[in-house]
């Protein structure tokens, strides 16, 4: 895969950032601002200009002071650059131009894809691995104050952890033991990010892409393995059949009548098919006593043939 295609399919959290900014409009501040602005307009028209200016300034301050974070959000408040505390969820007020809100931290679970390209496994096979990380912020204060951008930090931590695990794992283990690799990645990433107030809930491998030539070789190997298993099963079946024949032969040793009946049954089964032709050695026929039977049958047919003309003359 070329670099252009790789970039187009990498919507990972390197491009994501926590929400920032002191100014964030909400419904309450918007209503207060509109009401004060209308009062300022009426005051300007009917009362005094200074009063109108005061009302307009109060409307602007209402937008800057009233904050309403959602249930899943926490807000970092700084007063003159010093950490003041965490606020939210719900309504709270700040002092405009004295208090600032640098971060709005989202506490919901985030599912983020990441990948490692052309990474060598333990047995020196280059692979491209796609994975997804499920994580969330558990300590918003540390996430806001300890790192510049925790989205980017966990991105690099996840990618380096994935490369480390791939380098310590053979290709066969990676293809059949994904659950173990998922656990290793989760523990490794969580250990690296726990100091930043981030908890990794799980990491899952989505796809392992190997070179095309290696795929063909693995396909040939798998086909050869299936053929070997088929031959082993066929050999085991032949062995079992031979054992059953041996047991059957022992039951016929002291019972020649049963052996003759079995032989005749085999001949009958073969001859009842249309157009069937069976060549039986004369020794086998004599052993089954079929020679005398066939001779008597032929003699009876010849006798019947000779008697038919004589019977006609007498009539």
C-alpha positions as MATLAB code, in Angstrom:
seq = 'XXXXXXXXXXXXXXXXXXXXXXXXXXXXXXXXXXXXXXXXXXXXXXXXXXXXXXXXXXXXXXXXXXXXXXXXXXXXXXXXXXXXXXXXXXXXXXXXXXXXXXXXXXXXXXXXXXXXXXXXXXXXXXXXXXXXXXXXXXXXXXXXXXXXXXXXXXXXXXXXXXXXXXXXXXXXXXXXXXXXXXXXXXXXXXXXXXXXXXXXXXXXXXXXXXXXXXXXXXXXXXXXXXXXXXXXXXXXXXXXXXXXXXXXXXXXXXXXXXXXXXXXXXXXXXXXXXXXXXXXXXXXXXXXXXXXXXXXXXXXXXXXXXXXXXXXXXX';
ca = [
       0.000    0.000    0.000;
       1.429    3.355   -0.964;
       1.752    6.308    1.375;
      -1.161    8.213   -0.197;
      -3.601    5.385    0.429;
      -2.232    4.933    3.929;
      -2.885    8.563    4.779;
      -6.408    8.503    3.415;
      -7.364    5.564    5.615;
      -5.806    6.952    8.822;
      -8.564    8.959   10.515;
      -6.855    8.281   13.856;
      -6.579   10.594   16.824;
      -3.401   12.363   15.671;
      -5.758   14.945   14.145;
      -8.055   15.161   17.199;
      -7.667   17.637   20.035;
      -9.584   18.333   23.251;
     -12.164   21.103   23.031;
     -10.681   24.455   24.034;
     -11.788   28.054   24.482;
     -13.369   30.269   27.118;
     -16.081   31.466   24.751;
     -18.695   28.780   24.235;
     -22.256   29.878   23.577;
     -25.117   28.176   25.396;
     -28.860   28.681   25.511;
     -28.997   30.539   28.836;
     -26.246   33.028   27.994;
     -27.796   33.536   24.565;
     -31.215   34.380   26.071;
     -29.658   36.758   28.627;
     -27.589   38.433   25.930;
     -30.591   38.954   23.638;
     -32.716   40.277   26.500;
     -30.035   42.733   27.637;
     -29.348   43.793   24.070;
     -33.038   44.571   23.507;
     -33.120   46.476   26.826;
     -30.059   48.433   25.722;
     -31.757   49.313   22.437;
     -34.883   50.522   24.215;
     -32.797   52.484   26.683;
     -30.888   54.077   23.836;
     -34.137   55.133   22.152;
     -36.174   56.255   25.147;
     -33.885   56.794   28.129;
     -30.140   57.486   28.177;
     -27.144   56.389   26.179;
     -24.984   55.495   29.235;
     -27.648   53.107   30.479;
     -27.760   51.498   27.048;
     -23.996   51.038   27.138;
     -24.161   49.432   30.566;
     -26.843   46.999   29.436;
     -24.902   46.101   26.303;
     -21.752   45.474   28.359;
     -23.753   43.316   30.761;
     -24.989   41.250   27.809;
     -21.430   40.684   26.589;
     -20.296   39.700   30.093;
     -23.187   37.247   30.385;
     -21.932   35.360   27.339;
     -18.439   35.176   28.826;
     -19.439   34.271   32.381;
     -22.243   31.697   32.050;
     -21.026   28.123   31.321;
     -23.061   24.935   31.021;
     -20.988   21.776   30.451;
     -22.894   18.630   29.503;
     -23.232   15.553   31.711;
     -20.204   13.881   30.083;
     -17.973   16.986   30.196;
     -15.637   18.488   32.788;
     -14.230   22.017   32.518;
     -10.776   23.192   33.616;
     -10.903   26.672   35.156;
      -7.757   28.825   35.526;
      -7.728   32.062   37.484;
      -4.962   34.412   36.349;
      -3.172   31.389   34.879;
      -3.369   29.253   38.038;
      -5.453   26.116   38.322;
      -8.691   26.975   40.097;
     -10.572   23.694   39.867;
     -12.760   21.416   37.792;
     -16.343   22.395   37.048;
     -19.328   20.555   35.645;
     -21.666   19.156   34.767;
     -24.348   21.841   34.917;
     -24.493   25.605   35.283;
     -21.609   27.599   36.776;
     -20.167   31.094   36.439;
     -16.681   32.492   35.920;
     -15.270   35.993   36.237;
     -14.702   37.339   32.712;
     -11.127   38.314   31.831;
      -9.936   36.866   35.180;
     -10.991   33.231   34.826;
     -10.284   31.245   31.674;
     -11.491   27.854   30.469;
      -8.656   26.242   28.475;
     -10.151   22.734   28.131;
     -13.516   21.030   27.955;
     -12.724   17.372   28.727;
     -14.969   14.668   27.278;
     -15.302   11.676   29.639;
     -17.065    9.355   27.194;
     -15.514    6.237   25.723;
     -13.471    6.876   22.584;
     -12.882    4.231   19.900;
      -9.840    5.172   17.841;
      -8.129    3.256   15.012;
      -4.360    3.173   14.591;
      -1.921    1.098   12.568;
       1.677   -0.030   12.181;
       3.063   -0.230    8.626;
       5.837   -2.485    7.321;
       6.789   -3.715   10.781;
       9.011   -6.798   11.075;
       7.809   -9.695   13.155;
      10.084  -11.881   15.267;
      10.658  -14.169   12.251;
      11.467  -11.165    9.964;
       8.182  -10.950    8.050;
       7.001   -7.390    7.148;
       3.344   -6.882    8.071;
       0.805   -4.059    8.204;
      -1.413   -4.263   11.269;
      -4.643   -2.321   11.877;
      -5.949   -2.037   15.431;
      -8.508   -0.073   17.415;
      -8.115    1.309   20.923;
     -11.025    1.845   23.329;
     -10.085    4.393   25.999;
     -11.518    7.156   28.154;
     -10.353    9.980   30.412;
     -10.700    9.062   34.088;
      -8.816   11.999   35.625;
      -9.602   15.175   33.630;
      -7.320   17.328   35.778;
      -4.229   15.263   34.979;
      -5.245   14.884   31.336;
      -5.457   18.672   31.022;
      -2.415   19.675   33.098;
       0.084   16.848   32.530;
       0.101   16.691   28.701;
      -0.405   19.193   25.884;
      -2.707   16.990   23.796;
      -3.661   13.640   25.294;
      -5.184   12.511   21.985;
      -1.814   12.772   20.268;
       0.046   11.298   23.236;
      -2.069    8.161   23.378;
      -1.796    7.905   19.590;
       1.985    7.686   19.696;
       1.894    5.423   22.747;
      -0.461    3.009   20.966;
       1.583    2.897   17.767;
       4.911    2.330   19.523;
       3.347   -0.344   21.741;
       1.948   -2.100   18.667;
       5.365   -2.086   16.997;
       6.992   -3.458   20.149;
       4.515   -6.329   20.393;
       4.806   -7.159   16.678;
       8.605   -7.288   16.949;
       8.354   -9.845   19.774;
       5.738  -12.054   18.089;
       6.066  -14.556   15.266;
       3.686  -14.358   12.317;
       1.961  -17.661   13.120;
       1.279  -16.519   16.690;
      -0.092  -13.235   15.414;
      -2.509  -14.946   13.036;
      -3.918  -17.477   15.526;
      -3.374  -15.797   18.891;
      -4.924  -12.357   18.502;
      -6.596  -12.475   21.916;
      -3.231  -12.754   23.663;
      -1.803   -9.875   21.605;
      -4.867   -7.755   22.437;
      -4.260   -8.302   26.150;
      -0.559   -7.476   25.844;
      -1.294   -4.262   23.947;
      -3.955   -3.206   26.422;
      -1.667   -3.700   29.418;
       1.275   -1.973   27.739;
      -0.672    1.103   26.550;
      -2.565    1.390   29.832;
       0.703    1.292   31.783;
       2.135    4.116   29.661;
      -0.944    6.356   29.853;
      -2.195    5.842   33.407;
      -0.036    8.762   34.607;
      -1.959   11.084   32.276;
      -5.419   10.288   33.650;
      -6.321    7.948   30.778;
      -7.619    4.393   31.113;
      -7.444    1.935   28.213;
     -10.352   -0.488   28.378;
      -9.396   -2.748   25.473;
      -7.329   -2.982   22.306;
      -8.344   -5.181   19.388;
      -6.500   -6.127   16.197;
      -8.677   -5.548   13.146;
      -6.502   -6.845   10.326;
      -3.050   -8.287    9.658;
      -1.845   -7.706    6.092;
       1.062   -9.862    4.883;
       2.946   -9.748    1.524;
       1.230  -11.375   -1.445;
       4.088  -13.805   -2.133;
       3.933  -15.034    1.440;
       0.169  -15.476    1.154;
       0.681  -17.741   -1.886;
       3.334  -19.762   -0.051;
       1.092  -20.147    2.985;
      -1.777  -21.254    0.737;
       0.417  -23.927   -0.864;
       1.587  -25.054    2.561;
      -1.981  -25.281    3.839;
      -3.045  -27.292    0.779;
      -0.117  -29.697    1.231;
      -1.020  -30.086    4.903;
      -4.622  -30.937    4.007;
      -3.439  -33.532    1.476;
      -1.142  -35.055    4.098;
      -4.009  -35.283    6.562;
      -6.208  -36.885    3.893;
      -3.553  -39.519    3.158;
      -3.145  -40.244    6.875;
      -6.903  -40.675    7.268;
      -7.017  -42.959    4.206;
      -4.151  -45.064    5.601;
      -5.890  -45.366    8.968;
      -9.078  -46.448    7.196;
      -7.191  -49.132    5.213;
      -5.643  -50.388    8.454;
      -9.036  -50.654   10.133;
     -10.481  -52.432    7.103;
      -7.609  -54.934    7.104;
      -8.170  -55.596   10.799;
     -11.867  -56.262   10.172;
     -10.997  -58.605    7.290;
      -8.602  -60.462    9.564;
     -11.322  -60.896   12.167;
     -13.770  -62.100    9.473;
     -11.222  -64.577    8.116;
     -10.824  -66.093   11.573;
     -14.592  -66.690   11.748;
     -14.481  -68.550    8.392;
     -11.565  -70.889    9.283;
     -13.682  -73.607   10.903;
     -16.857  -72.910    8.925;
     -16.330  -73.633    5.192;
     -20.070  -73.576    4.535;
     -20.263  -69.960    5.656;
     -17.278  -69.133    3.451;
     -18.967  -70.753    0.418;
     -22.190  -68.868    1.089;
     -20.248  -65.626    1.375;
     -18.442  -66.284   -1.893;
     -21.674  -67.093   -3.683;
     -23.272  -63.967   -2.293;
     -20.373  -61.893   -3.616;
     -20.796  -63.463   -7.069;
     -24.516  -62.825   -6.971;
     -24.044  -59.191   -6.031;
     -21.653  -58.742   -8.915;
     -23.740  -60.596  -11.522;
     -27.047  -58.889  -10.760;
     -25.718  -55.663  -12.269;
     -26.651  -55.286  -15.920;
     -23.834  -56.027  -18.329;
     -21.580  -57.243  -15.497;
     -18.817  -59.693  -16.385;
     -16.865  -61.476  -13.671;
     -13.892  -63.744  -14.365;
     -13.504  -66.282  -11.547;
     -10.475  -68.598  -11.368;
     -11.283  -72.276  -11.776;
      -9.625  -73.080   -8.469;
     -12.009  -70.685   -6.700;
     -14.994  -72.305   -8.460;
     -13.844  -75.777   -7.418;
     -13.249  -74.584   -3.861;
     -16.800  -73.322   -3.613;
     -18.118  -76.529   -5.197;
     -19.655  -74.572   -8.004;
     -18.126  -76.803  -10.716;
     -20.351  -79.798   -9.939;
     -23.388  -77.591   -9.598;
     -22.748  -75.907  -12.925;
     -22.075  -79.337  -14.570;
     -25.356  -80.772  -13.298;
     -27.191  -77.691  -14.458;
     -25.701  -77.998  -17.947;
     -26.517  -81.736  -18.108;
     -30.106  -81.025  -17.152;
     -30.392  -78.408  -19.891;
     -28.910  -80.816  -22.502;
     -31.300  -83.591  -21.434;
     -34.305  -81.299  -21.759;
     -33.182  -80.236  -25.221;
     -32.786  -83.840  -26.440;
     -36.174  -84.908  -25.072;
     -38.196  -82.170  -26.831;
     -37.865  -83.587  -30.456;
     -38.604  -87.117  -29.291;
     -41.745  -85.953  -27.626;
     -42.795  -84.265  -30.866;
     -42.390  -87.478  -32.931;
     -44.511  -89.415  -30.542;
     -47.302  -86.935  -30.957;
];
